[in-house]
Amino acid sequence: MLFFKTLYLHLLYIQLLKMNIEEEIKQKSFLSEYHKLAINLLFTSKWLEASQSRIFKSYDISPQQYNVLRILRGQYPNACNLLLIRDRMLDKSSNASRLIDKLEKSGLSQRRICPNNRRQVDITITEKGLSMLELIAPKLDEMNRTMKKISVEEAQTLNGLLDKLRG
């Protein structure tokens, strides 16, 4: 989802400023339209990540920690295990155990030994974690409003093309 948001915002940003990727990165030409697409997607992804990181920084969390909190909220009030979190994370290279450690130290999540399987650890979001997500939501919504400058049909087309690209 982060990837799509990145692309949408970048396309809107370019449209607003009437800039294209060549002007953004000061490159006159690309090897092909596919090469241009790859560069544009990477640039847009990093642009959106930086925009979101500025919001998360004010709450002293990373984009990866935010992603874990959203996963935990999606399971709430049920607990989940580390494997489920890893499978659902957007950034597959993140160390989920370390992220959970940081969230737990901040009081945003908690771990308990599973009563049915003592080798498994149940992870849940805390009330403090739920409250933080509620505080962050309006700021992200405000940032994401720029996406509404493209139509729903354009968003569906773009989503379909990106799904096709990854598929």
N, C-alpha and C positions, 0 to 999 in steps of 0.2 A: 504494500500500500504506500509506503514511503516513496518508493520508486515512482509511482504514478503521480503522487502529489508533487514530487520534484519536477517531473516533466511538465505538468500543467502550469506550475508557477513560473517556470523558466519561459515557457512559450508565451505566457501572458506578459511577463516582464519584457521580453523582446518586442512583443506587439505594442506595449505601451510606449516603449522608448524608440520603437521603429528600428531596433538593432537586430542584426542577425548574428549567428554564431561566429561568422568570419570577423565581424566588428568586435564582438565580445572578447575573443581571444587573439585578435589581431593576426589572423592567418588568412592569406589571400585565396588559397585554394586547398582542396583536399584530393586525396588519391582517387576517390570515388564518392558517390552519394552515400554508399554504405559506410565508408570511413567517416564521412561527415556526420552521419547518424550516430555512430558509436561515440564520437567525440562530443556531440551535442548531448547525448544521453548522460555521459559521464559528467560533463560540465553542469548540466541541470541537476543531477543527483547531488553533487557537492554543494551547489548553490542552495538547494532546499535544506540540505542537512545543516548548513551553516545558519540558515534562517531559524530553523527549529532549535538548534543548539543555543542560540542567544536566549530563547525563551526558557529552555531547561536550565541554563546556567544560573538564572535568577532563583531557581529552586534547588540549586546545588545537586542536580542529577544530570546524567548523561542521556543522550538519545537511546542508548541501549538499555539503561535502567528504566527509562520511561516505557520502552517496549515491553520489558518484563512486567512492569506494574500493570500495563494494559492486559497482558496475558493472564495475570493473576486475577484481575478484576473480572475478566471474562469467565473465569471458573468459579468466582465467588458466589455463594458462600462455601463451595466445595474446595478442598485442597487439591493441589496438583503436585506432580513430582518433577524432578529435574529434567528427565527425558522429554516430557510433554513441553516444558518451557523451551528446551533446545530445539525441538522440532518446529515450534511456532515462531521462533525469533526471526526477525528480518535480516539481521546481521549474523550469519551462520558462523563467522569466525570469532565471535565474542565468547569469552569464558563465562558461561552461565553461572557456575559455582561462585566465581568471584563477584559477579553482579549481585547475586543473592546475598552474599556476605555483606556487601556495602549497603544494600537495602535493609537488611536486618539490623545493622549497626545504627542506621538512621531511624529505626522504628517503623519503617514502611512495609516490611514483610516480617513473617515469623516462620520458624521451622519447628516441627515436632516429629518425633519418632512415630511412624504409622503404627497404630495399635494392632493391626492385622498382620503386619510384616515388619518386624523390628529392623530389617536391613534397609527398609525404605524410609525416606524422609518426606513428610507432607509439608508443603509450602503454601502459605496463604497470605493474602494482602491484609494489612491491618486497617483499622479505622483511619489512622493517620495517613496511610497510603491512599485510601479511597478519597479522603478529603483533599489531598494534594492533587489527585487527578481532576477533581472538580474545580480546583483553583486554576489549573493549567488550561482546561478545556476552552474557556472563553478567549484566551490569548491565541491558542492554536486556531480556533474558529475565525478569529479576526484575520489572521495570516492567510487562512485558506479561502477567504471570501474572494480573493482575486481570481480564483479558479472559475467563479461564476461568470467571468467575462467570455468564456466559451460556452457554447450551448450544451445541453444534455446530450444531444445527438453527436456533437463533436467529441465529447468526453467518452461516449460509448464507442465511437469509432477508434479513438486513440487507445482505449483500454483493449479493444479487440485486436488492434495491430500489435500492441505490446505483448499480449498473451500469445499471439501467433509467433512473434519473434522468439519468445522463450520456449515455445512448444515444440 
